[in-house]
Amino acid sequence: MHDTPFQGPGDKDLKRMGMPDPWEPDSMFKSTEDSLVRGQGGGGLSKAAQETLEARKQNQPQTESPPETYAFPTVEEETAEDAVKATPAVLSEAKWTQPDTLFHRDAEVSVKLALPQGKEHITKVQVELFAQTPAGPESISKGEGWAQADGTAVITVPVYKPQGHVDGPVEYFFRIMHSLAGMLSGEKQSRHVSEMALKSADHVLVPGIAFERESSFIPPKGARGLKPVEAKFREWDKTYSKKAQLAVFGHADKGEKDAKGLSERRAHSAFAFITQDAAAWEKLYVVEKWGLKALQSLLKDLGHYHGASDGQDGPKTQAGFKAFQKGAGLPESGTEDSGTRKALFAAYMKGKHDIKIDASRFCKVAGNPWMGCAGNNQVKEGREAAPENGRVAFILIVPNKHFPVHFPCRDGNEAACQAQCRKAGKRSAAGIQCAFYDELVREVTPAAAKEPEPPVKPKKDIGYSIEKAVAHLNTNAKQKSIHKCATYVRQAIQAGGGVLPTTLSHEYAKEYGPVLSAMGFQKLSTEGYAPQKGDIAVFQPPLGEDAGHVQMYNGTEWVSDFFQGDSPDIYPGPAYRNGKVNYEIYRP
Amino acid sequence: MKYTALEFFFAVAVLFHAELWANAPQKHLMTDPLMGLSYDPDSVHFDFCPRGFDFREGSITGKQWIFAKCKQDESTYYIYSGLFKHWSDRDEKWVDSIMEPDFGSVVKITGKKFEEIGTPDVLYGKKAKLSEKAGKCLVEDAVNRYSIAFGNISGLQKAVTKKGIAAENLPKILVDALRSGGVTIPDKMTGYPPEKSP
């Protein structure tokens, strides 16, 4: 924050002086990095600002038209000419309002705005958040607010990680703008953020859903494909003591109309199916005009219709409706109506496929428990249309104490998607553009990760001796399993000085992931993983088993309650190997 | 309130039935130690292990099976495995109601000498704890036992296919023995046709 009130340069002033548009962060920092970031210049003013003030003193004519590229639409009709003529407006006392914040949560900035007489109505203040990266400042997010009667404006900006950042603290600072007062740089108000606001646990794509183009209707084949989502959710629910949450992301393929709306409807459709909300399907039926073809496929799936699902009405279709209506206790009209459709949808969801997860277990965005990614994050790149792009993806999240998190997604507003997608760079998978989505998917599907492994934390961080832990395990492990892998590894951790949290369950070996995270162990990517002494691998159980497995690397081989050196890979046995069960690696 | 004799006997019958139901043994699936095939031990029958075959006190259920046996010179080799009680790490005690399949074990018995060689992963020959000859002999016997337990070679093939087992995830000598026995195994997991939707 500046020590003295600052009347910054207007946009026109900067442009006239050959400077880039201040609302374009990239261009701004290319030329004014020193002045903005390091706060050089007399009295906290940048060199550019001083020159601008000088220019104003000389009353130079204002001839240029307003800059074309504005990141924020300006509500007020005020011009820069008016600003020069008026008594200066002043921004001051800019500061963070909260003691700290987390990645993917909102941060608040407050500022005092003093306005000249006759301009009291121009109260809008805008904030841009920047992160310091090795390559220079990176624009992270923007927000706007309005000054109240006392002149104080509080503006909210979401705190995202900068592009490519994997782990460790990030330094953020903000810049505040007002159409009359210009800019106020908050580089002296920088703060560090180091903690994620959420822990995502798993990522489930639903390959079985084959949406037709421009439609969110889930046919029987797709409905069967949703079954694994429920199974996976139940599994994680058990593991995380019913703390898992589902995030549903819908997508649209290339060339599909209203990609944002369609992607949201697809996510809504899948959500409605899983929560058995037939009324929601009825609304989607009407909005998208699913038609008789969809209803025929449902009648067929329920065993009431044996003809082709071609959308053609006829005696077979009418007989199908009658048979269904009779069974459902409805008037046997032999035709579709709203009541019949709702009953049909309900029978399809509950009676036939019967997948049920409570709506309260879904992450919400702007009040709705689903998100649409428009045409972003495609799994198949290229110009050709690919049905697999128009999918619904489920991401299982195990929230930490700071949940709910700030999702950058917005209903009906693709600008939020675009803001995230502008952060170009390497992504975890082909076609993934959204930084937030990428981070979630990367975190939950380590195989797809392409980021370098995060640096190992020094041992002193958690007061833990790898040598002592490994020595304890080497001394006690047997030649064959005695079914106490969790206990042997735990005792080794404790021998190394590790203290287990008392609040997390460790009944089963598979539950050690959150325990190790809470102890300060670092979760690593499994792709290209090379074991190091003291690393711990936590396995989920193969199908039909409960406990899972946990093991520690002793520098030569994996050890649990038995020495596993005969294994050709990281897996402790063929059931894990052939089941390709999920596992996580933790490093002290 | 007075009860008639009929009502009394009815209540006793209900309680007796509930008691029987509560005490009914819970079904536990077993996983074989060579390929990780999950199966119902009431339907797929391997030979039971002789008494005193295992030393893991406390966890033994009495249900252990022999998956391979082979005589070499003066020694007899076994691959055996079984169902064991779950050990609660939190409470540090055995939980009777939860059963878990073992990783299995390869042992060598020479006279009265009982030698633990390791888990069946020794068949990969990584540490040469088991001679190639003994290993080959064991897996050939295993294929024979598996085909009998699963009904015939077709039954074994069905189980292998259902599990999606590929040669890349098995010891080479086991793959060779399975293929010699008439079981088709693709080199990679992607060699299977996609599973049909139910």
Boltz contact constraints between the chains, C-beta under 6 A:
constraints:
  - contact:
      token1: [A, 224]
      token2: [B, 197]
      max_distance: 6.0
  - contact:
      token1: [A, 479]
      token2: [B, 116]
      max_distance: 6.0
  - contact:
      token1: [A, 480]
      token2: [B, 105]
      max_distance: 6.0
  - contact:
      token1: [A, 480]
      token2: [B, 116]
      max_distance: 6.0
  - contact:
      token1: [A, 481]
      token2: [B, 103]
      max_distance: 6.0
  - contact:
      token1: [A, 482]
      token2: [B, 56]
      max_distance: 6.0
  - contact:
      token1: [A, 483]
      token2: [B, 59]
      max_distance: 6.0
  - contact:
      token1: [A, 483]
      token2: [B, 84]
      max_distance: 6.0
  - contact:
      token1: [A, 483]
      token2: [B, 87]
      max_distance: 6.0
  - contact:
      token1: [A, 484]
      token2: [B, 87]
      max_distance: 6.0
  - contact:
      token1: [A, 486]
      token2: [B, 89]
      max_distance: 6.0
  - contact:
      token1: [A, 487]
      token2: [B, 89]
      max_distance: 6.0
  - contact:
      token1: [A, 506]
      token2: [B, 89]
      max_distance: 6.0
  - contact:
      token1: [A, 506]
      token2: [B, 90]
      max_distance: 6.0
  - contact:
      token1: [A, 507]
      token2: [B, 88]
      max_distance: 6.0
  - contact:
      token1: [A, 507]
      token2: [B, 90]
      max_distance: 6.0
  - contact:
      token1: [A, 544]
      token2: [B, 29]
      max_distance: 6.0
  - contact:
      token1: [A, 544]
      token2: [B, 38]
      max_distance: 6.0
  - contact:
      token1: [A, 545]
      token2: [B, 100]
      max_distance: 6.0
  - contact:
      token1: [A, 546]
      token2: [B, 98]
      max_distance: 6.0
  - contact:
      token1: [A, 547]
      token2: [B, 86]
      max_distance: 6.0
  - contact:
      token1: [A, 547]
      token2: [B, 100]
      max_distance: 6.0
  - contact:
      token1: [A, 566]
      token2: [B, 118]
      max_distance: 6.0
  - contact:
      token1: [A, 566]
      token2: [B, 119]
      max_distance: 6.0
  - contact:
      token1: [A, 566]
      token2: [B, 121]
      max_distance: 6.0
  - contact:
      token1: [A, 566]
      token2: [B, 122]
      max_distance: 6.0
  - contact:
      token1: [A, 566]
      token2: [B, 126]
      max_distance: 6.0
  - contact:
      token1: [A, 566]
      token2: [B, 127]
      max_distance: 6.0
  - contact:
      token1: [A, 567]
      token2: [B, 121]
      max_distance: 6.0
  - contact:
      token1: [A, 568]
      token2: [B, 124]
      max_distance: 6.0
  - contact:
      token1: [A, 573]
      token2: [B, 103]
      max_distance: 6.0
  - contact:
      token1: [A, 574]
      token2: [B, 35]
      max_distance: 6.0
  - contact:
      token1: [A, 574]
      token2: [B, 36]
      max_distance: 6.0
  - contact:
      token1: [A, 575]
      token2: [B, 31]
      max_distance: 6.0
  - contact:
      token1: [A, 575]
      token2: [B, 36]
      max_distance: 6.0
  - contact:
      token1: [A, 577]
      token2: [B, 169]
      max_distance: 6.0
  - contact:
      token1: [A, 578]
      token2: [B, 36]
      max_distance: 6.0
  - contact:
      token1: [A, 578]
      token2: [B, 165]
      max_distance: 6.0
  - contact:
      token1: [A, 578]
      token2: [B, 169]
      max_distance: 6.0
